[in-house]
Amino acid sequence: MPGTPDRVRTTHVGSLVRPPELIEFLHKIEDGQPYDKAAYEACLKQSIEKVVRQQAEAGIDIVSDGEFSKGRNWAFYVHDRLSGVTARPLTSEEAKDPLAAVGGGQDRVAFPEFYAEYDRISGLSKRLGSRFVVNGPLRYSDVQVKRDIANLKAAAAKAAVEGAFLPVVAPASALPNAKNEHYPDEKSLLLALADCLHQEYKTIVDAGLYVQIDDAFLPYMHERMVPPMTHMQYREWAQLRIDALNHALKGIPRERSRYHICWGSWNGPHAFDVPMKDIVDLMLQVNVGAYQFEAANPRHEHEWVVWRTVELATGKVLIPGVISHATNIVEHPELVAQRIVRLANVVGRENVMGGTDCGFAQSPFAQRVHPSIMWAKLRSLAEGAKLASDELWGRRSAA
């Protein structure tokens, strides 16, 4: 994703708050209730057209479909596009395994009262007692992604935006706690999954869109695994998944692809997140043109200094979060500009875009901020990027 010569462009991570009329359909689909499929498809198309227009009006350059088409959540939507995957309840022994259970981790041990309440409100408690099982050969169907592409391209054309992206899942996050009952070993499973995901990635870029690879589980699993495992054991686990992702990205143009990590972006303490300095080399191994990461929230904002010592390869772009999804406070445009400028002064003004820490909706049913605040934040992002551009290209004096 090459930089623009005379300004800082803006984008975001992808997930936006769904409109009530769409949520009604998504609830019925999630619960297995009957629904009018034609009416749903019409509502989906109209909702995407509206949300793309709203992003353009807010000043966002590279827009998404809001992930409106994804059921379940940002990662597990892909299970509806795969065969060979099922789910079943955890056994008592599996529930103790940090690689089997969806929950777990040091944060939950340190703040049990918070998580008991949070799981109930967010709906996560419904999913904590099950795990995914690969019980047959993984096969991918592109029917849904082709629908998503058509809806986004039509909306983007009407809004006359600079570019559009579809967020999709990385191998590490697609089946994070899966039990392998089909492939000879873990590496074989991951490569088969990567082959499936490659089809999704390629279909998106072949259609002229950017592809964004979401991988929250890669950093998040450190907090679940270490301890009792060692940091080196975590690195071995992560490296296997980075290799699988690069396998999935084979042949995907770097300039049309970007990689997003976060530490699991729920609104919680995050007191045990792995430091950016300990995983930045893993992130930079991914063969994409741009890297997105959390840089606006109180747990990770200080980590921009990592880039003083980490070399960014020529032609690569950083997309730091300069507004947060986890607070209803609307960031001042001057603060947004400062966050952009200080990083641009380290890695070069052409190598930075303005982004968000993560999505504004954790799932189709769980919004993190009020929709009116979400749009105010995105407008502030665009305003801050303009201020930063004026400063970086000498159109205003430094603040």
CORNORJO-V920434 format. One record per backbone hydrogen bond with DSSP energy under -0.5 kcal/mol. CO is the residue of the C=O (numbers start at 1). NH is the residue of the N-H. E is the energy in kcal/mol with one decimal. If there is no record, write none. Layout:
CO_NH_E ; CO_NH_E
//
This chain:
4_7_-0.8 ; 7_9_-0.6 ; 9_354_-3.0 ; 10_61_-0.8 ; 10_62_-2.2 ; 15_360_-3.0 ; 19_22_-0.9 ; 19_23_-2.1 ; 20_24_-1.8 ; 21_25_-0.8 ; 22_26_-2.2 ; 23_27_-2.5 ; 24_28_-1.5 ; 25_29_-2.4 ; 26_30_-2.6 ; 27_31_-2.3 ; 28_33_-2.7 ; 29_32_-0.9 ; 35_37_-0.9 ; 36_40_-2.3 ; 37_41_-2.4 ; 38_42_-2.0 ; 39_43_-2.4 ; 40_44_-2.9 ; 41_45_-2.3 ; 42_46_-2.3 ; 43_47_-2.6 ; 44_48_-2.3 ; 45_49_-2.2 ; 46_50_-2.1 ; 47_51_-2.5 ; 48_52_-2.3 ; 49_53_-1.8 ; 50_54_-2.3 ; 51_55_-1.9 ; 52_56_-2.2 ; 53_57_-2.4 ; 54_58_-1.6 ; 55_59_-0.7 ; 55_60_-2.4 ; 56_59_-1.0 ; 61_63_-0.7 ; 61_162_-0.7 ; 61_163_-1.4 ; 63_165_-2.9 ; 65_68_-1.4 ; 66_16_-1.8 ; 67_70_-1.5 ; 69_71_-0.5 ; 71_73_-1.3 ; 72_364_-0.6 ; 73_77_-1.0 ; 75_78_-1.2 ; 76_79_-1.4 ; 77_80_-1.6 ; 78_81_-1.6 ; 79_82_-0.7 ; 81_141_-2.5 ; 83_139_-1.4 ; 84_135_-1.3 ; 84_136_-1.0 ; 86_133_-2.8 ; 88_131_-2.5 ; 91_95_-2.0 ; 93_96_-1.2 ; 94_97_-1.5 ; 96_98_-0.6 ; 97_100_-1.7 ; 97_101_-2.1 ; 105_109_-1.4 ; 106_110_-2.4 ; 107_111_-2.0 ; 109_112_-0.5 ; 111_115_-2.0 ; 112_116_-2.1 ; 113_117_-1.6 ; 114_118_-2.8 ; 115_119_-2.8 ; 116_120_-1.1 ; 117_121_-2.2 ; 118_122_-2.9 ; 119_123_-1.2 ; 119_125_-1.6 ; 123_126_-1.4 ; 124_127_-2.1 ; 124_128_-0.8 ; 127_130_-1.1 ; 129_90_-2.7 ; 131_88_-2.2 ; 132_179_-2.5 ; 133_86_-2.4 ; 133_135_-0.9 ; 134_181_-2.6 ; 139_83_-2.2 ; 142_146_-2.0 ; 143_147_-1.5 ; 144_148_-2.4 ; 145_149_-2.5 ; 146_150_-2.2 ; 147_151_-2.4 ; 148_152_-2.4 ; 149_153_-2.9 ; 150_154_-2.0 ; 151_155_-2.0 ; 152_156_-2.9 ; 153_157_-2.2 ; 154_158_-1.8 ; 155_159_-2.0 ; 156_160_-1.0 ; 156_161_-1.4 ; 163_63_-2.2 ; 164_210_-2.6 ; 166_212_-2.3 ; 168_214_-3.5 ; 170_173_-0.8 ; 170_174_-1.6 ; 171_175_-1.1 ; 173_176_-0.5 ; 175_178_-1.1 ; 178_180_-0.5 ; 179_134_-2.8 ; 179_181_-0.7 ; 185_189_-1.8 ; 186_190_-2.5 ; 187_191_-2.3 ; 188_192_-2.0 ; 189_193_-2.5 ; 190_194_-2.6 ; 191_195_-2.2 ; 192_196_-1.6 ; 193_197_-2.6 ; 194_198_-2.4 ; 195_199_-1.0 ; 196_199_-0.6 ; 196_200_-1.0 ; 197_201_-2.7 ; 198_202_-2.9 ; 199_203_-2.0 ; 200_204_-1.7 ; 201_205_-2.1 ; 202_206_-2.6 ; 203_207_-0.8 ; 204_207_-0.5 ; 204_209_-1.7 ; 205_208_-1.7 ; 210_166_-2.1 ; 211_258_-1.8 ; 212_168_-3.3 ; 212_214_-0.7 ; 213_260_-3.3 ; 214_170_-2.1 ; 215_218_-0.8 ; 215_219_-0.7 ; 216_220_-2.0 ; 217_221_-2.3 ; 219_222_-1.4 ; 219_223_-0.6 ; 220_223_-0.9 ; 220_224_-0.8 ; 221_225_-2.2 ; 222_226_-2.7 ; 223_106_-1.4 ; 225_227_-0.5 ; 225_229_-2.7 ; 230_234_-2.0 ; 231_235_-2.4 ; 232_236_-2.1 ; 233_237_-2.1 ; 234_238_-2.9 ; 235_239_-2.9 ; 236_240_-1.6 ; 237_241_-1.0 ; 238_242_-2.3 ; 239_243_-2.6 ; 240_244_-1.5 ; 241_245_-2.1 ; 242_246_-2.4 ; 243_247_-1.7 ; 244_248_-2.0 ; 245_249_-1.8 ; 247_250_-1.0 ; 249_252_-2.7 ; 251_253_-0.5 ; 253_256_-1.5 ; 254_257_-1.7 ; 254_289_-1.2 ; 256_211_-2.6 ; 257_289_-1.6 ; 257_290_-0.7 ; 258_213_-3.0 ; 259_292_-3.4 ; 260_215_-2.3 ; 262_219_-0.5 ; 262_220_-0.5 ; 266_268_-2.0 ; 270_273_-1.2 ; 275_278_-1.4 ; 276_279_-1.7 ; 276_280_-1.9 ; 279_282_-0.6 ; 279_283_-2.0 ; 280_284_-2.3 ; 281_285_-0.6 ; 282_285_-0.9 ; 282_286_-0.5 ; 283_286_-1.5 ; 286_288_-2.1 ; 289_317_-2.0 ; 290_259_-2.4 ; 291_319_-3.3 ; 292_261_-2.2 ; 293_321_-2.1 ; 297_300_-1.3 ; 297_301_-2.1 ; 300_303_-1.6 ; 301_304_-1.3 ; 302_305_-1.2 ; 303_306_-1.9 ; 304_307_-1.5 ; 305_308_-2.0 ; 306_309_-1.6 ; 306_310_-1.2 ; 309_311_-0.5 ; 311_313_-0.5 ; 313_316_-1.9 ; 317_291_-2.2 ; 318_353_-2.4 ; 319_293_-1.2 ; 320_322_-0.6 ; 320_355_-1.7 ; 323_357_-2.0 ; 329_331_-0.7 ; 332_335_-0.6 ; 332_336_-2.2 ; 333_337_-2.6 ; 334_338_-2.4 ; 335_339_-2.4 ; 336_340_-2.0 ; 337_341_-3.0 ; 338_342_-2.4 ; 339_343_-1.0 ; 340_344_-2.6 ; 341_345_-2.4 ; 343_346_-1.2 ; 343_347_-2.5 ; 344_348_-2.3 ; 348_351_-1.6 ; 349_352_-0.9 ; 351_318_-3.2 ; 353_320_-0.6 ; 354_11_-2.3 ; 355_322_-2.8 ; 355_323_-0.7 ; 360_368_-2.8 ; 360_369_-0.8 ; 362_74_-0.5 ; 363_366_-0.8 ; 365_367_-0.6 ; 366_362_-2.1 ; 366_363_-0.9 ; 370_373_-0.8 ; 370_374_-2.4 ; 371_375_-2.1 ; 372_376_-1.4 ; 373_377_-2.6 ; 374_378_-2.1 ; 375_379_-2.1 ; 376_380_-2.1 ; 377_381_-2.2 ; 378_382_-2.1 ; 379_383_-2.6 ; 380_384_-2.9 ; 381_385_-2.2 ; 382_386_-1.8 ; 383_387_-2.1 ; 384_388_-2.6 ; 385_389_-2.4 ; 386_390_-2.5 ; 387_391_-1.9 ; 388_392_-3.1 ; 389_393_-2.4 ; 390_395_-4.4 ; 390_396_-1.3 ; 391_394_-1.3
//
